[in-house]
Amino acid sequence: MTNARNSRRRPVLTPLARRAARQLGRLRRGLVSCFRAAARRAGRQLDRLPRPSELPGPFRPSSWHSPIRGPWLTSVLGLVLLAGVPVLFATGLLSYAAYNPGLSPVNDTTPGKGWLGFYLFSWPTHPEWLYRVNQGAHVTLGLVLVPVLLAKLWSVLPRLFAWPPTRSPAQLLERLSLIMLVGGALFEFATGILDIQNYYVFPFSFYTAHLYGAWVFIAGLVIHVSVRFGIMRAGLRSRSLRRELRTPLAGTVPEDLDPSGLRAARPAAPTLSRRGLLAATGGASAVLTALVVGQSAGGWARRTALFGPRGLSATGPGTLPVNRTAAAAAITDHDVGDGYRLVLAGTREVALTREQVLALPQHTVVLPIACVEGWSAAASWTGVRLADLARAAGITSPALAQVQSVQQKGPFRKVVLSAAQVNDPRSLLALRLDGADLPRDHGYPARTIIPGAPGVHCTKWVGKIIFSEQA
């Protein structure tokens, strides 16, 4: 009986199974031995590295003396960024969706995006101020966060120069996330600020690089927050925000020593309180807000939009900003003079002079022009509905419309509009602006105005529109 029970508990292994078990045991012991040997070699390599005290400049911990650095200050600044950056990221993705890149390769500035475009949807025409608010919030918030980002980078400078760079897999992951986080943040903010000024000194497409850079940055942020969230929470709990905001320079003392090395090992006497640093950062953000928000908000606030020059250009009555002039687009009298014809293509093709287009039923709408740089301004537009032009080309239920400019070179020379955009009664081929003929810089002899669309999708100097029927 005993032997029977033992046989059920411990099944007899065949000679082949015993050999396999022995081989697996040897393999396991070999792998453990290899890992231990690698760890010993890594330890010896780390021991051979110079000690931090032997290193020059910022790699030496004693080089850092500020008494206000520490986990609490870094955590407070990080919390502000953690609240603002997701909004910045979301509005940036929505800005890209507004281009309707899924409609046609003509609209897609990032054809290699792959799964990064998983969220894309057809951009609506209601409400007409949707893109204006989204892009204004994106640009304004981006500038508001610049002082916070710089203050945060200053607070963690000792960690960026930590030596040796890594001592564990978790620390290696953190360091890699810092490269993505810091590098991505600097790239995104720098290219965004240059784009606001229309100062394209970089040798690549802003739209493509800004989208990819945003994904790299947000991936680094997710990794970094996952690794450091517990430390940030402990840092926030280590001090009272209310007490720190009441503490003057004379009462400023260093934080407790922390294993991360943010707190200076030998702090000097304070020259600035934590309250002062937070006030300076908040004040800088407030000033930047005042210098940019007017280009989106309009009204009297435009006069303070010094950081948005196109916002300033709309302060006078009857004025509308211009991003790209006719001269910059190489538009000549031959393109838009007496020989100009608007070609409409569908089941039939017709060519109309501007006078013939003016003879069609005219409609007037008040719609804003809103550009990726954050500026926007509303105006009164008069022209022919795109749906009426589609019927003139023999298309009764238009699905898409490709709008082509007479401009020969440059981005967004062609744009594909969705069915919702073509059929919206407010979508016009505009011929007049604020009661007068379009100025050449605003698209004379004809331009499109589409509710809720980015400014670059309101094509100027329209020469041809190709309509397609719904299936």
FITI-818239 format. One record per residue (C-alpha): residue number from 1; residue in three letters; x, y, z. Coordinates in steps of 0.02 Angstrom, whole numbers, plus 32768, in hexadecimal, padded with zeros to 4 digits. Example, Ala and Ser with C-alpha at 12.3 -4.5 7.8 and 13.67 -1.06 7.14 Angstrom:
2
<1,'ALA',<8267,7F1F,8186>>
<2,'SER',<82AC,7FCB,8165>>
***
This chain:
471
<1,'MET',<8000,8000,8000>>
<2,'THR',<808C,8076,802E>>
<3,'ASN',<80E8,8055,7F8C>>
<4,'ALA',<8047,8072,7F2A>>
<5,'ARG',<8028,811A,7F7D>>
<6,'ASN',<80DD,8150,7F60>>
<7,'SER',<80D1,811F,7EAB>>
<8,'ARG',<803A,818F,7E97>>
<9,'ARG',<8091,8221,7EED>>
<10,'ARG',<8137,820E,7E93>>
<11,'PRO',<8120,81CA,7DE4>>
<12,'VAL',<81AF,8164,7DA2>>
<13,'LEU',<8217,81C3,7D21>>
<14,'THR',<8250,816F,7C83>>
<15,'PRO',<830B,8172,7C5E>>
<16,'LEU',<82EB,81F4,7BD5>>
<17,'ALA',<828D,8266,7C4E>>
<18,'ARG',<8317,8255,7CD0>>
<19,'ARG',<839A,8288,7C4F>>
<20,'ALA',<8330,831D,7C1B>>
<21,'ALA',<831A,8352,7CD0>>
<22,'ARG',<83D7,8348,7CEC>>
<23,'GLN',<83F5,83AF,7C4F>>
<24,'LEU',<8379,8434,7C87>>
<25,'GLY',<83CB,843A,7D32>>
<26,'ARG',<8477,8454,7CE3>>
<27,'LEU',<842F,84DB,7C71>>
<28,'ARG',<83E0,8536,7D05>>
<29,'ARG',<8481,852E,7D6A>>
<30,'GLY',<84E2,856B,7CD2>>
<31,'LEU',<8471,8600,7CB8>>
<32,'VAL',<8478,862E,7D70>>
<33,'SER',<8535,8622,7D69>>
<34,'CYS',<853C,8690,7CCD>>
<35,'PHE',<84CD,8715,7D1C>>
<36,'ARG',<8534,8715,7DBB>>
<37,'ALA',<85D6,8723,7D57>>
<38,'ALA',<858D,87B4,7CF0>>
<39,'ALA',<8557,880B,7D8F>>
<40,'ARG',<8606,87F6,7DDA>>
<41,'ARG',<8656,883A,7D3B>>
<42,'ALA',<85DD,88CE,7D39>>
<43,'GLY',<8605,88EE,7DF0>>
<44,'ARG',<86BF,88EB,7DCC>>
<45,'GLN',<86A6,8963,7D3B>>
<46,'LEU',<8644,89D9,7DAB>>
<47,'ASP',<86CD,89CE,7E2E>>
<48,'ARG',<874B,8A03,7DAA>>
<49,'LEU',<86E9,8AA0,7D80>>
<50,'PRO',<8727,8B3E,7DD3>>
<51,'ARG',<86CE,8B6E,7E72>>
<52,'PRO',<8656,8C02,7E66>>
<53,'SER',<86CA,8C69,7ED4>>
<54,'GLU',<8756,8C4F,7E54>>
<55,'LEU',<86F0,8C8E,7DC1>>
<56,'PRO',<86F3,8D40,7D7D>>
<57,'GLY',<8669,8DC1,7D7C>>
<58,'PRO',<85B2,8D91,7D86>>
<59,'PHE',<85D5,8CD6,7D9D>>
<60,'ARG',<8618,8CFB,7E4A>>
<61,'PRO',<8589,8D02,7ECA>>
<62,'SER',<85E1,8D8D,7F29>>
<63,'SER',<85CE,8DFD,7E8F>>
<64,'TRP',<8516,8E18,7EB8>>
<65,'HIS',<84F2,8E92,7F45>>
<66,'SER',<843F,8ED1,7F34>>
<67,'PRO',<83E4,8EB4,7FD9>>
<68,'ILE',<8336,8EB6,7F8B>>
<69,'ARG',<834D,8E20,7F1A>>
<70,'GLY',<82FF,8D81,7F58>>
<71,'PRO',<8274,8D00,7F3D>>
<72,'TRP',<81EA,8D76,7F76>>
<73,'LEU',<8212,8E03,7EFB>>
<74,'THR',<822C,8D8A,7E6C>>
<75,'SER',<818A,8D30,7E95>>
<76,'VAL',<8124,8DD2,7E98>>
<77,'LEU',<8167,8E08,7DEE>>
<78,'GLY',<814F,8D58,7DAB>>
<79,'LEU',<809A,8D57,7DE6>>
<80,'VAL',<8076,8DF6,7D83>>
<81,'LEU',<80C2,8DA8,7CE7>>
<82,'LEU',<8065,8D07,7D06>>
<83,'ALA',<7FC2,8D69,7D05>>
<84,'GLY',<7FEA,8DD2,7C6B>>
<85,'VAL',<804B,8D5F,7BF7>>
<86,'PRO',<7FBD,8CE1,7BD9>>
<87,'VAL',<7F4C,8D72,7BA4>>
<88,'LEU',<7FD6,8DB1,7B32>>
<89,'PHE',<7FEB,8D03,7AE8>>
<90,'ALA',<7F30,8CE9,7ACF>>
<91,'THR',<7F15,8D92,7A79>>
<92,'GLY',<7FAC,8D6D,7A0B>>
<93,'LEU',<7F61,8CC8,79D2>>
<94,'LEU',<7EBB,8D1E,79B1>>
<95,'SER',<7F14,8DA2,794B>>
<96,'TYR',<7F5D,8D17,78DE>>
<97,'ALA',<7EB1,8CC5,78CE>>
<98,'ALA',<7E6B,8D6B,788F>>
<99,'TYR',<7ED0,8D54,77EF>>
<100,'ASN',<7E68,8CB9,77C6>>
<101,'PRO',<7F06,8C57,7797>>
<102,'GLY',<7EA1,8BB8,7780>>
<103,'LEU',<7E40,8C00,76ED>>
<104,'SER',<7ECE,8C06,7671>>
<105,'PRO',<7F8D,8C04,7663>>
<106,'VAL',<7F7A,8CBA,762D>>
<107,'ASN',<7F4A,8CE8,76E0>>
<108,'ASP',<7FC5,8C75,7739>>
<109,'THR',<8066,8CCC,776C>>
<110,'THR',<80A2,8C2E,77C7>>
<111,'PRO',<8082,8B9C,7751>>
<112,'GLY',<80F3,8B2A,77B7>>
<113,'LYS',<8095,8B41,785A>>
<114,'GLY',<804E,8A8F,7859>>
<115,'TRP',<7FF3,8A62,78F9>>
<116,'LEU',<8016,8B10,7941>>
<117,'GLY',<7F7C,8B48,78E3>>
<118,'PHE',<7F09,8ACA,7936>>
<119,'TYR',<7E9B,8B52,7983>>
<120,'LEU',<7E78,8BB7,78E5>>
<121,'PHE',<7DC6,8BE5,78BA>>
<122,'SER',<7D6A,8C54,783F>>
<123,'TRP',<7D7A,8D07,787E>>
<124,'PRO',<7CCF,8D59,789A>>
<125,'THR',<7C95,8E01,7858>>
<126,'HIS',<7C2D,8E27,78F5>>
<127,'PRO',<7C51,8E8D,7958>>
<128,'GLU',<7CAE,8EFE,78E1>>
<129,'TRP',<7D22,8F3B,796C>>
<130,'LEU',<7D5D,8E8B,799A>>
<131,'TYR',<7E09,8E95,7949>>
<132,'ARG',<7E1D,8F49,7981>>
<133,'VAL',<7E06,8F1A,7A38>>
<134,'ASN',<7E6B,8E79,7A2C>>
<135,'GLN',<7F02,8EC8,79D9>>
<136,'GLY',<7EFB,8F65,7A43>>
<137,'ALA',<7EFC,8EFA,7AE0>>
<138,'HIS',<7F8A,8E8F,7A9C>>
<139,'VAL',<7FFC,8F21,7A71>>
<140,'THR',<7FD3,8F88,7B0B>>
<141,'LEU',<7FE9,8EF7,7B84>>
<142,'GLY',<808C,8EC6,7B2F>>
<143,'LEU',<80D5,8F72,7B4F>>
<144,'VAL',<808F,8F7B,7C00>>
<145,'LEU',<80E9,8EDA,7C2D>>
<146,'VAL',<8193,8F14,7BED>>
<147,'PRO',<81C8,8F69,7C92>>
<148,'VAL',<818B,8ED1,7CF4>>
<149,'LEU',<81EE,8E5D,7C85>>
<150,'LEU',<828D,8EC5,7C98>>
<151,'ALA',<8277,8ECD,7D55>>
<152,'LYS',<825B,8E11,7D5B>>
<153,'LEU',<82F8,8DF0,7CF5>>
<154,'TRP',<835B,8E63,7D68>>
<155,'SER',<831B,8E06,7E00>>
<156,'VAL',<8356,8D5C,7DC0>>
<157,'LEU',<83FD,8D91,7D75>>
<158,'PRO',<8461,8D31,7DF8>>
<159,'ARG',<8406,8C91,7DC6>>
<160,'LEU',<842C,8CAC,7D0E>>
<161,'PHE',<84E6,8CAA,7D39>>
<162,'ALA',<84DB,8C18,7DB4>>
<163,'TRP',<8574,8BA4,7DB1>>
<164,'PRO',<857D,8B15,7D88>>
<165,'PRO',<84EE,8B26,7D0C>>
<166,'THR',<8499,8A86,7D46>>
<167,'ARG',<84AC,8A00,7DCB>>
<168,'SER',<840F,8997,7DAF>>
<169,'PRO',<8392,896A,7D25>>
<170,'ALA',<830F,89DC,7D75>>
<171,'GLN',<838A,8A6D,7D76>>
<172,'LEU',<83BA,8A47,7CC1>>
<173,'LEU',<8302,8A4F,7C90>>
<174,'GLU',<82F1,8AF4,7CEC>>
<175,'ARG',<8389,8B3D,7C93>>
<176,'LEU',<8348,8B07,7BE9>>
<177,'SER',<829F,8B56,7C10>>
<178,'LEU',<82F9,8BF7,7C40>>
<179,'ILE',<834B,8BFD,7B94>>
<180,'MET',<82A2,8BEA,7B41>>
<181,'LEU',<824E,8C61,7BBC>>
<182,'VAL',<82CC,8CEF,7BC0>>
<183,'GLY',<8300,8CE0,7B0A>>
<184,'GLY',<824C,8CD1,7ACF>>
<185,'ALA',<8212,8D64,7B3A>>
<186,'LEU',<829D,8DD8,7AFD>>
<187,'PHE',<827E,8DA5,7A48>>
<188,'GLU',<81C1,8DBA,7A52>>
<189,'PHE',<81C5,8E61,7AAA>>
<190,'ALA',<8250,8EA8,7A3C>>
<191,'THR',<8201,8E76,7996>>
<192,'GLY',<8155,8EAE,79D2>>
<193,'ILE',<8194,8F5B,7A01>>
<194,'LEU',<81ED,8F6D,795A>>
<195,'ASP',<814E,8F39,78FF>>
<196,'ILE',<80E9,8FBF,795B>>
<197,'GLN',<815E,903F,790D>>
<198,'ASN',<815D,8FE9,7861>>
<199,'TYR',<8219,8FDA,7872>>
<200,'TYR',<823F,8F33,781F>>
<201,'VAL',<82FB,8F25,7830>>
<202,'PHE',<82F8,8E68,7849>>
<203,'PRO',<8318,8DFA,77B0>>
<204,'PHE',<827E,8D8C,77C7>>
<205,'SER',<81C1,8D96,77C5>>
<206,'PHE',<817F,8DE3,7864>>
<207,'TYR',<80DE,8D7E,785E>>
<208,'THR',<8135,8CD5,784D>>
<209,'ALA',<81BE,8CF6,78CC>>
<210,'HIS',<8148,8D45,794B>>
<211,'LEU',<80D2,8CAE,7947>>
<212,'TYR',<815D,8C2D,795A>>
<213,'GLY',<81B4,8C95,79DD>>
<214,'ALA',<8113,8C9F,7A41>>
<215,'TRP',<8103,8BE2,7A46>>
<216,'VAL',<81B8,8BCD,7A7C>>
<217,'PHE',<819F,8C4F,7B04>>
<218,'ILE',<80FE,8C04,7B46>>
<219,'ALA',<814A,8B54,7B46>>
<220,'GLY',<81DB,8B96,7BAF>>
<221,'LEU',<815F,8BEE,7C22>>
<222,'VAL',<80FA,8B4F,7C3E>>
<223,'ILE',<8196,8AEA,7C68>>
<224,'HIS',<81DB,8B72,7CD8>>
<225,'VAL',<8138,8B89,7D38>>
<226,'SER',<8126,8ACD,7D4D>>
<227,'VAL',<81D3,8AC1,7D99>>
<228,'ARG',<81CF,8B62,7E00>>
<229,'PHE',<8119,8B78,7E32>>
<230,'GLY',<8131,8B31,7EE1>>
<231,'ILE',<81C8,8BA1,7EFD>>
<232,'MET',<8167,8C39,7EC0>>
<233,'ARG',<80D6,8C13,7F34>>
<234,'ALA',<814D,8C00,7FC8>>
<235,'GLY',<81A2,8CA3,7F97>>
<236,'LEU',<80FC,8D01,7F93>>
<237,'ARG',<80D0,8CBF,8040>>
<238,'SER',<8179,8CEE,8089>>
<239,'ARG',<814D,8DA8,8096>>
<240,'SER',<80B5,8E18,809D>>
<241,'LEU',<8097,8E86,8004>>
<242,'ARG',<803D,8F06,806F>>
<243,'ARG',<80CF,8F0F,80E9>>
<244,'GLU',<814F,8F1F,805D>>
<245,'LEU',<80EC,8FAD,800D>>
<246,'ARG',<80F5,9009,80B3>>
<247,'THR',<81AE,8FEA,80D0>>
<248,'PRO',<821D,9080,80A4>>
<249,'LEU',<82D3,907A,8070>>
<250,'ALA',<8310,9088,8124>>
<251,'GLY',<82AF,8FEB,8156>>
<252,'THR',<82E1,8F81,80C1>>
<253,'VAL',<833F,8EE3,80F3>>
<254,'PRO',<8378,8E4D,808D>>
<255,'GLU',<830A,8DB5,807C>>
<256,'ASP',<833A,8D13,80D1>>
<257,'LEU',<83C0,8CA9,8080>>
<258,'ASP',<8375,8C34,7FFF>>
<259,'PRO',<83BE,8B9C,7FA5>>
<260,'SER',<8398,8BE6,7EF9>>
<261,'GLY',<841A,8C6F,7F11>>
<262,'LEU',<83AA,8D03,7EE7>>
<263,'ARG',<83D2,8D58,7F8C>>
<264,'ALA',<8481,8DA5,7F8E>>
<265,'ALA',<84FD,8D47,7FFA>>
<266,'ARG',<854B,8DED,8030>>
<267,'PRO',<84C4,8E71,801A>>
<268,'ALA',<84F6,8F27,8018>>
<269,'ALA',<8497,8FB7,8067>>
<270,'PRO',<83F4,8FD7,8009>>
<271,'THR',<83EA,9066,7F8D>>
<272,'LEU',<8338,903B,7F58>>
<273,'SER',<82AA,8FEB,7FB7>>
<274,'ARG',<823E,8F60,7F73>>
<275,'ARG',<81AF,8FDC,7F7C>>
<276,'GLY',<8214,9053,7F10>>
<277,'LEU',<823B,8FCE,7E8E>>
<278,'LEU',<8185,8F98,7E81>>
<279,'ALA',<814D,904E,7E77>>
<280,'ALA',<81CC,9073,7DEE>>
<281,'THR',<8196,8FD9,7D8C>>
<282,'GLY',<80DD,9001,7D9E>>
<283,'GLY',<80FC,90B7,7D72>>
<284,'ALA',<815B,9089,7CD5>>
<285,'SER',<80CD,9015,7CA1>>
<286,'ALA',<804E,90A1,7CBF>>
<287,'VAL',<80B3,911C,7C56>>
<288,'LEU',<80C0,909E,7BC7>>
<289,'THR',<8005,9082,7BD1>>
<290,'ALA',<7FE5,913D,7BBE>>
<291,'LEU',<805F,9146,7B2C>>
<292,'VAL',<800D,90BB,7AC6>>
<293,'VAL',<7F58,9098,7AF8>>
<294,'GLY',<7F15,9133,7A9E>>
<295,'GLN',<7F3D,90EA,79F3>>
<296,'SER',<7EBB,9063,7A15>>
<297,'ALA',<7E40,90BD,7A89>>
<298,'GLY',<7E2F,9159,7A1F>>
<299,'GLY',<7DE8,9200,7A58>>
<300,'TRP',<7E52,9278,7ABD>>
<301,'ALA',<7EC6,91E9,7AEF>>
<302,'ARG',<7F10,91E9,7A3F>>
<303,'ARG',<7F71,9287,7A6B>>
<304,'THR',<7FD8,9226,7AEA>>
<305,'ALA',<7FFC,9192,7A76>>
<306,'LEU',<80B1,91C5,7A5A>>
<307,'PHE',<80E5,910F,7A4F>>
<308,'GLY',<8065,90F1,79C5>>
<309,'PRO',<808B,9172,793E>>
<310,'ARG',<7FFA,913A,78D1>>
<311,'GLY',<7F85,9158,7961>>
<312,'LEU',<7FC4,920B,796A>>
<313,'SER',<7FA5,9224,78B0>>
<314,'ALA',<7EEA,920E,78CC>>
<315,'THR',<7ED6,9299,794D>>
<316,'GLY',<7E95,9316,78CF>>
<317,'PRO',<7DE4,930F,7885>>
<318,'GLY',<7DD1,92AD,77E5>>
<319,'THR',<7E7C,925D,77EF>>
<320,'LEU',<7EA5,91A5,77E8>>
<321,'PRO',<7F50,9155,7804>>
<322,'VAL',<7FAF,9108,7773>>
<323,'ASN',<8027,9076,7785>>
<324,'ARG',<805B,9061,76D1>>
<325,'THR',<8052,90F5,765A>>
<326,'ALA',<8031,90E8,75A0>>
<327,'ALA',<80E4,911E,757F>>
<328,'ALA',<8129,9095,75F1>>
<329,'ALA',<80BC,9015,7595>>
<330,'ALA',<80FA,9057,74EC>>
<331,'ILE',<804A,9087,74B4>>
<332,'THR',<8053,90F2,7416>>
<333,'ASP',<7FD8,9155,73AB>>
<334,'HIS',<7FDA,90C6,7330>>
<335,'ASP',<7F95,9052,73B8>>
<336,'VAL',<7F09,90C1,73F8>>
<337,'GLY',<7EEF,9144,7372>>
<338,'ASP',<7E72,914F,72E3>>
<339,'GLY',<7E9F,90A0,72A8>>
<340,'TYR',<7E6E,9050,734D>>
<341,'ARG',<7DF2,8FC1,7345>>
<342,'LEU',<7DA6,8F59,73D1>>
<343,'VAL',<7D9C,8EA4,7398>>
<344,'LEU',<7D16,8E36,73E6>>
<345,'ALA',<7D27,8D7B,73C5>>
<346,'GLY',<7CA8,8CF2,73EA>>
<347,'THR',<7C3D,8C90,7370>>
<348,'ARG',<7C5E,8D25,72FF>>
<349,'GLU',<7CE1,8DAD,72FD>>
<350,'VAL',<7CBC,8E66,72F3>>
<351,'ALA',<7D2E,8EFD,72F1>>
<352,'LEU',<7CEB,8FA0,7338>>
<353,'THR',<7D2E,9051,7339>>
<354,'ARG',<7D28,90AF,73DD>>
<355,'GLU',<7C96,9115,739A>>
<356,'GLN',<7C35,9076,7376>>
<357,'VAL',<7C57,9037,7427>>
<358,'LEU',<7C19,90DF,746A>>
<359,'ALA',<7B79,90C7,7406>>
<360,'LEU',<7B51,9027,7468>>
<361,'PRO',<7AE8,9032,7509>>
<362,'GLN',<7B52,9089,758D>>
<363,'HIS',<7B4F,906A,7648>>
<364,'THR',<7BA1,90C5,76D9>>
<365,'VAL',<7BE3,9072,7778>>
<366,'VAL',<7C4D,90AC,780B>>
<367,'LEU',<7CD5,902C,782C>>
<368,'PRO',<7D81,9030,787D>>
<369,'ILE',<7E26,9009,782B>>
<370,'ALA',<7E8B,8FA5,78A9>>
<371,'CYS',<7F3F,8F70,788A>>
<372,'VAL',<7FB3,8EF1,78D7>>
<373,'GLU',<801D,8F7E,7920>>
<374,'GLY',<7F8D,8FA5,7997>>
<375,'TRP',<7F4C,9047,794B>>
<376,'SER',<7E99,9058,7911>>
<377,'ALA',<7E24,90E1,78D8>>
<378,'ALA',<7D6F,90E4,789D>>
<379,'ALA',<7D36,913B,77FE>>
<380,'SER',<7CA0,9149,778B>>
<381,'TRP',<7CB0,90DF,76EE>>
<382,'THR',<7C42,90E5,7653>>
<383,'GLY',<7C44,9063,75CA>>
<384,'VAL',<7BF7,8FC6,757F>>
<385,'ARG',<7BD0,8F2B,75E3>>
<386,'LEU',<7C40,8E97,75BA>>
<387,'ALA',<7BA7,8E27,75AE>>
<388,'ASP',<7B61,8E99,7525>>
<389,'LEU',<7C06,8E8F,74C6>>
<390,'ALA',<7C00,8DD1,74D4>>
<391,'ARG',<7B54,8DD1,7482>>
<392,'ALA',<7B98,8E41,73F8>>
<393,'ALA',<7C18,8DB6,73D8>>
<394,'GLY',<7B8E,8D33,73D2>>
<395,'ILE',<7BA6,8CEF,7484>>
<396,'THR',<7B05,8CF1,74EA>>
<397,'SER',<7B47,8C96,7585>>
<398,'PRO',<7BFF,8CC4,7596>>
<399,'ALA',<7C6B,8C4E,75FE>>
<400,'LEU',<7D13,8CA4,75EC>>
<401,'ALA',<7D5B,8D3E,759A>>
<402,'GLN',<7E10,8D5B,756C>>
<403,'VAL',<7E35,8E15,756A>>
<404,'GLN',<7ECD,8E4C,7506>>
<405,'SER',<7F23,8EF4,750B>>
<406,'VAL',<7F74,8F48,7476>>
<407,'GLN',<800D,8F52,74E6>>
<408,'GLN',<808F,8EE1,7498>>
<409,'LYS',<80FA,8EB6,7530>>
<410,'GLY',<80EB,8EAB,75EC>>
<411,'PRO',<8090,8E40,766B>>
<412,'PHE',<7FD1,8E32,766D>>
<413,'ARG',<7FC7,8E68,75B6>>
<414,'LYS',<7F44,8DDF,75AA>>
<415,'VAL',<7EC5,8DB1,7630>>
<416,'VAL',<7E3E,8D2B,7638>>
<417,'LEU',<7D9E,8D5B,7692>>
<418,'SER',<7D25,8CDE,76E1>>
<419,'ALA',<7C6E,8CC8,76B5>>
<420,'ALA',<7C3B,8D25,7753>>
<421,'GLN',<7CAA,8DB8,7724>>
<422,'VAL',<7C6E,8DC0,7670>>
<423,'ASN',<7BB6,8DB3,769E>>
<424,'ASP',<7BB8,8E2E,772E>>
<425,'PRO',<7B56,8EC7,76F3>>
<426,'ARG',<7BD9,8F38,7742>>
<427,'SER',<7C66,8EEF,76D6>>
<428,'LEU',<7C84,8F6F,764E>>
<429,'LEU',<7CF1,8F97,75BC>>
<430,'ALA',<7D07,9049,75FB>>
<431,'LEU',<7D18,90DA,7581>>
<432,'ARG',<7D04,916C,75FA>>
<433,'LEU',<7D48,9193,76A7>>
<434,'ASP',<7CEE,920C,771B>>
<435,'GLY',<7C88,9250,768A>>
<436,'ALA',<7D19,9270,7613>>
<437,'ASP',<7D71,9207,7590>>
<438,'LEU',<7DF1,9190,75D8>>
<439,'PRO',<7E9E,91DE,75E3>>
<440,'ARG',<7F1D,917A,7580>>
<441,'ASP',<7F79,914A,7621>>
<442,'HIS',<7ED7,90FE,7661>>
<443,'GLY',<7EBC,9094,75C8>>
<444,'TYR',<7E75,90FF,753A>>
<445,'PRO',<7E1F,90D2,74CB>>
<446,'ALA',<7DD2,9047,7536>>
<447,'ARG',<7DF8,8FE2,75D2>>
<448,'THR',<7D9D,8F63,763C>>
<449,'ILE',<7D60,8F83,76ED>>
<450,'ILE',<7D32,8EE6,7750>>
<451,'PRO',<7CE3,8EEC,77FE>>
<452,'GLY',<7D50,8E9D,7884>>
<453,'ALA',<7DE0,8E75,780E>>
<454,'PRO',<7E98,8EA7,7823>>
<455,'GLY',<7EC7,8F43,77C4>>
<456,'VAL',<7F35,8EE3,7749>>
<457,'HIS',<7E9C,8E80,7713>>
<458,'CYS',<7E46,8F21,76DF>>
<459,'THR',<7EA1,8F23,7639>>
<460,'LYS',<7ED0,8FC9,75E9>>
<461,'TRP',<7ED8,8FF0,752D>>
<462,'VAL',<7E67,8F5C,7504>>
<463,'GLY',<7E7A,8F22,7450>>
<464,'LYS',<7E23,8E7A,744C>>
<465,'ILE',<7DAA,8E12,74B6>>
<466,'ILE',<7D90,8D59,7491>>
<467,'PHE',<7CF0,8D11,74DC>>
<468,'SER',<7CC9,8C59,74F3>>
<469,'GLU',<7C1E,8C0A,750A>>
<470,'GLN',<7BE8,8BA8,75A3>>
<471,'ALA',<7BD7,8AEE,7581>>
***
